[in-house]
């Protein structure tokens, strides 16, 4: 499964977005790059609190400055603050601490049943399986996976490579996985959340 390549799928906030804000400012675009996110697409703003549930999903209402400093507005105010600053410790030690912002929308979408999956925590899954000889090749690139994974069932991750071998010819890259009821991806028992 492949969809249209998106040049930028993950970036950071340039400035802190306060609780109640209806817009965010993203980091400057590198010279020659343009942010191709569009009105109506979904984004996620990572939490900067101690609670993972403080991540917030929003729909882009307007977007400006796509080749310089992008500013995105959306309906519905942010519920929590999303921090974005450079912290200085001592005289010359600095740490850049900025909330990440990710694009969730892709033009190819793999999703579970929207009506019943959330209540049952039982979504769609992709399982790539072979007898360990890499005779199965799975390539998933720039796909949106939503309402996926099956809670409390071993191996029922949104994407599961099961007994597939060394996976030299397969890949999972540039995807957006959200509304997942289990870990995002497993290859030989190692779990990956951001793919």
DRENDRENDREN-885911 format. One record per residue (C-alpha): residue number from 1; residue in three letters; x, y, z. Coordinates in pm, 1 decimal, padded with zeros to 6 digits. Last residue first. Layout:
[NUM,"ALA",[X,Y,Z]],
...
This chain:
[195,"UNK",[00629.4,00474.1,01190.2]],
[194,"UNK",[00601.0,00607.2,01546.7]],
[193,"UNK",[00496.0,00353.3,01808.4]],
[192,"UNK",[00731.0,00062.8,01742.2]],
[191,"UNK",[00724.3,-00264.0,01934.4]],
[190,"UNK",[00992.0,-00534.6,01908.4]],
[189,"UNK",[00845.4,-00889.6,01911.5]],
[188,"UNK",[00991.0,-00998.3,01577.9]],
[187,"UNK",[00848.4,-00690.9,01404.8]],
[186,"UNK",[00566.8,-00520.1,01590.1]],
[185,"UNK",[00374.0,-00212.9,01496.6]],
[184,"UNK",[00133.5,00034.5,01652.0]],
[183,"UNK",[00069.0,-00101.0,01999.1]],
[182,"UNK",[-00293.9,-00187.1,02066.2]],
[181,"UNK",[-00631.8,-00012.9,02046.2]],
[180,"UNK",[-00517.3,00241.8,01789.4]],
[179,"UNK",[-00712.2,00558.0,01722.4]],
[178,"UNK",[-00417.2,00687.4,01526.0]],
[177,"UNK",[-00144.0,00550.3,01301.7]],
[176,"UNK",[00010.6,00785.9,01044.5]],
[175,"UNK",[00258.5,00629.9,00802.3]],
[174,"UNK",[00592.8,00760.3,00674.1]],
[173,"UNK",[00746.8,00411.7,00664.2]],
[172,"UNK",[00673.1,00039.6,00693.6]],
[171,"UNK",[00916.7,-00170.9,00492.7]],
[170,"UNK",[00969.7,-00514.2,00342.6]],
[169,"UNK",[01257.4,-00650.9,00131.6]],
[168,"UNK",[01508.8,-00717.1,00410.7]],
[167,"UNK",[01244.3,-00840.4,00657.3]],
[166,"UNK",[01474.0,-01092.8,00832.4]],
[165,"UNK",[01212.1,-01366.3,00850.3]],
[164,"UNK",[00835.9,-01325.4,00824.1]],
[163,"UNK",[00740.6,-01509.7,01141.7]],
[162,"UNK",[00465.2,-01253.2,01198.8]],
[161,"UNK",[00501.0,-00894.6,01073.7]],
[160,"UNK",[00213.7,-00722.2,01253.2]],
[159,"UNK",[00064.0,-00385.1,01161.4]],
[158,"UNK",[-00231.1,-00245.8,01363.5]],
[157,"UNK",[-00135.8,-00489.4,01639.9]],
[156,"UNK",[-00326.8,-00810.6,01699.0]],
[155,"UNK",[-00022.2,-01014.9,01801.5]],
[154,"UNK",[-00146.7,-01086.7,02154.0]],
[153,"UNK",[-00512.3,-00993.8,02194.9]],
[152,"UNK",[-00589.6,-00758.1,02486.9]],
[151,"UNK",[-00681.8,-00470.2,02258.8]],
[150,"UNK",[-00723.1,-00523.8,01887.1]],
[149,"UNK",[-00543.4,-00293.0,01647.6]],
[148,"UNK",[-00688.2,-00027.0,01419.5]],
[147,"UNK",[-00942.4,00253.1,01433.0]],
[146,"UNK",[-00729.8,00458.2,01191.3]],
[145,"UNK",[-00432.0,00376.4,00970.3]],
[144,"UNK",[-00323.4,00652.6,00731.7]],
[143,"UNK",[-00081.5,00530.3,00464.3]],
[142,"UNK",[00239.5,00705.4,00356.1]],
[141,"UNK",[00424.1,00377.8,00285.1]],
[140,"UNK",[00335.0,00014.1,00351.7]],
[139,"UNK",[00548.2,-00250.9,00185.0]],
[138,"UNK",[00496.9,-00611.8,00285.3]],
[137,"UNK",[00697.9,-00896.2,00126.8]],
[136,"UNK",[00603.6,-01257.2,00199.4]],
[135,"UNK",[00859.7,-01519.7,00096.3]],
[134,"UNK",[01084.0,-01386.6,00374.1]],
[133,"UNK",[01175.7,-01744.1,00474.0]],
[132,"UNK",[01021.1,-01749.6,00819.9]],
[131,"UNK",[00710.7,-01949.4,00727.2]],
[130,"UNK",[00541.5,-01631.4,00606.0]],
[129,"UNK",[00303.8,-01380.4,00759.4]],
[128,"UNK",[00216.5,-01013.4,00706.1]],
[127,"UNK",[-00078.1,-00921.4,00926.4]],
[126,"UNK",[-00264.6,-00593.3,00877.9]],
[125,"UNK",[-00522.1,-00529.8,01149.8]],
[124,"UNK",[-00865.7,-00364.9,01171.2]],
[123,"UNK",[-01013.4,-00265.1,01505.0]],
[122,"UNK",[-01143.5,-00430.7,01820.8]],
[121,"UNK",[-01149.7,-00196.8,02118.7]],
[120,"UNK",[-01513.4,-00311.6,02158.3]],
[119,"UNK",[-01662.2,00035.1,02204.2]],
[118,"UNK",[-01413.8,00198.2,01963.0]],
[117,"UNK",[-01458.3,-00076.6,01699.4]],
[116,"UNK",[-01839.8,-00060.4,01678.2]],
[115,"UNK",[-01927.2,00245.9,01469.5]],
[114,"UNK",[-01599.0,00337.5,01299.1]],
[113,"UNK",[-01534.9,-00016.3,01174.2]],
[112,"UNK",[-01163.4,-00042.5,01112.2]],
[111,"UNK",[-00950.3,00175.0,00892.4]],
[110,"UNK",[-00691.7,00174.6,00615.0]],
[109,"UNK",[-00667.9,00517.4,00449.6]],
[108,"UNK",[-00488.5,00612.4,00129.3]],
[107,"UNK",[-00485.7,00990.7,00067.7]],
[106,"UNK",[-00304.0,01052.3,00396.3]],
[105,"UNK",[-00417.5,01260.0,00694.0]],
[104,"UNK",[-00243.5,01235.2,01031.5]],
[103,"UNK",[00006.5,01521.1,00993.3]],
[102,"UNK",[00220.0,01550.2,01303.8]],
[101,"UNK",[00304.8,01833.4,01540.6]],
[100,"UNK",[00577.7,01786.0,01799.4]],
[99,"UNK",[00583.5,01990.2,02116.5]],
[98,"UNK",[00912.2,02174.4,02163.5]],
[97,"UNK",[01195.7,02145.0,02414.1]],
[96,"UNK",[01534.2,02250.1,02280.2]],
[95,"UNK",[01786.0,02186.1,02555.3]],
[94,"UNK",[02063.2,02430.5,02635.2]],
[93,"UNK",[02384.4,02414.2,02835.7]],
[92,"UNK",[02590.7,02731.4,02811.1]],
[91,"UNK",[02581.7,02925.0,03137.2]],
[90,"UNK",[02385.9,02702.8,03374.0]],
[89,"UNK",[02079.2,02550.2,03218.9]],
[88,"UNK",[01906.2,02718.1,02926.7]],
[87,"UNK",[01569.2,02592.3,02799.6]],
[86,"UNK",[01482.8,02648.2,02434.4]],
[85,"UNK",[01108.8,02690.0,02399.4]],
[84,"UNK",[00790.2,02520.0,02277.9]],
[83,"UNK",[00529.5,02399.8,02531.6]],
[82,"UNK",[00181.9,02276.8,02440.5]],
[81,"UNK",[-00069.2,02415.0,02691.4]],
[80,"UNK",[-00385.7,02213.9,02746.0]],
[79,"UNK",[-00742.0,02205.1,02611.9]],
[78,"UNK",[-00666.9,02367.6,02278.4]],
[77,"UNK",[-00957.4,02572.5,02147.1]],
[76,"UNK",[-01203.5,02430.4,01895.9]],
[75,"UNK",[-01186.9,02496.5,01526.8]],
[74,"UNK",[-00840.9,02518.3,01372.4]],
[73,"UNK",[-00578.1,02773.1,01271.1]],
[72,"UNK",[-00235.7,02680.4,01135.1]],
[71,"UNK",[00056.0,02921.4,01101.2]],
[70,"UNK",[00348.5,02811.1,00885.3]],
[69,"UNK",[00675.9,03009.9,00900.3]],
[68,"UNK",[00829.6,03037.2,00551.5]],
[67,"UNK",[00706.6,02824.1,00259.0]],
[66,"UNK",[00365.1,02738.0,00407.8]],
[65,"UNK",[00317.4,03089.0,00547.5]],
[64,"UNK",[-00057.5,03043.8,00592.0]],
[63,"UNK",[-00292.2,02759.3,00690.6]],
[62,"UNK",[-00664.0,02775.6,00757.3]],
[61,"UNK",[-00921.7,02543.1,00918.8]],
[60,"UNK",[-00690.4,02245.1,00979.4]],
[59,"UNK",[-00873.2,01974.2,01173.7]],
[58,"UNK",[-00746.2,01905.9,01527.6]],
[57,"UNK",[-00614.2,01617.7,01737.0]],
[56,"UNK",[-00477.4,01689.9,02082.4]],
[55,"UNK",[-00220.4,01497.8,02285.3]],
[54,"UNK",[-00303.6,01546.3,02653.9]],
[53,"UNK",[-00379.6,01172.4,02680.6]],
[52,"UNK",[-00007.5,01106.3,02706.9]],
[51,"UNK",[-00001.9,01273.1,03047.9]],
[50,"UNK",[00321.6,01413.0,03190.2]],
[49,"UNK",[00262.6,01743.9,03015.5]],
[48,"UNK",[00420.3,01841.2,02684.4]],
[47,"UNK",[00156.1,01663.3,02481.2]],
[46,"UNK",[00192.7,01605.0,02107.1]],
[45,"UNK",[-00017.2,01808.9,01865.0]],
[44,"UNK",[-00200.8,01592.0,01612.5]],
[43,"UNK",[-00310.0,01704.5,01268.2]],
[42,"UNK",[-00612.3,01627.4,01048.7]],
[41,"UNK",[-00662.8,01763.9,00697.1]],
[40,"UNK",[-00955.6,01991.9,00611.7]],
[39,"UNK",[-00741.4,02281.6,00487.7]],
[38,"UNK",[-00413.9,02150.0,00346.9]],
[37,"UNK",[-00065.6,02035.7,00451.4]],
[36,"UNK",[00191.6,02080.5,00173.3]],
[35,"UNK",[00456.8,02257.6,00383.2]],
[34,"UNK",[00697.4,02405.0,00129.4]],
[33,"UNK",[01069.4,02335.9,00112.8]],
[32,"UNK",[01331.2,02541.2,-00075.3]],
[31,"UNK",[01497.5,02682.3,00233.8]],
[30,"UNK",[01395.6,02487.6,00543.6]],
[29,"UNK",[01047.8,02571.1,00671.8]],
[28,"UNK",[01039.5,02774.4,00990.5]],
[27,"UNK",[00902.5,02589.9,01293.4]],
[26,"UNK",[00525.3,02582.0,01335.5]],
[25,"UNK",[00292.9,02848.1,01474.6]],
[24,"UNK",[-00032.0,02728.2,01631.6]],
[23,"UNK",[-00390.8,02850.3,01621.2]],
[22,"UNK",[-00712.5,02824.1,01821.8]],
[21,"UNK",[-00551.1,02888.7,02161.3]],
[20,"UNK",[-00751.3,02803.8,02475.7]],
[19,"UNK",[-00459.4,02637.2,02653.4]],
[18,"UNK",[-00151.4,02824.0,02537.5]],
[17,"UNK",[00052.6,02729.2,02231.0]],
[16,"UNK",[00423.8,02776.8,02298.2]],
[15,"UNK",[00623.2,02901.9,02001.4]],
[14,"UNK",[00794.3,02738.7,01704.1]],
[13,"UNK",[00595.4,02417.0,01740.1]],
[12,"UNK",[00762.7,02112.7,01592.5]],
[11,"UNK",[00755.4,01909.4,01269.5]],
[10,"UNK",[00628.2,01575.7,01136.4]],
[9,"UNK",[00476.3,01478.2,00801.2]],
[8,"UNK",[00683.1,01699.2,00571.6]],
[7,"UNK",[00736.6,01609.3,00203.2]],
[6,"UNK",[00420.8,01398.3,00175.7]],
[5,"UNK",[00451.1,01110.4,-00073.4]],
[4,"UNK",[00118.4,01016.7,-00232.4]],
[3,"UNK",[-00007.7,00679.0,-00117.7]],
[2,"UNK",[00142.9,00333.3,-00105.2]],
[1,"UNK",[00000.0,00000.0,00000.0]],
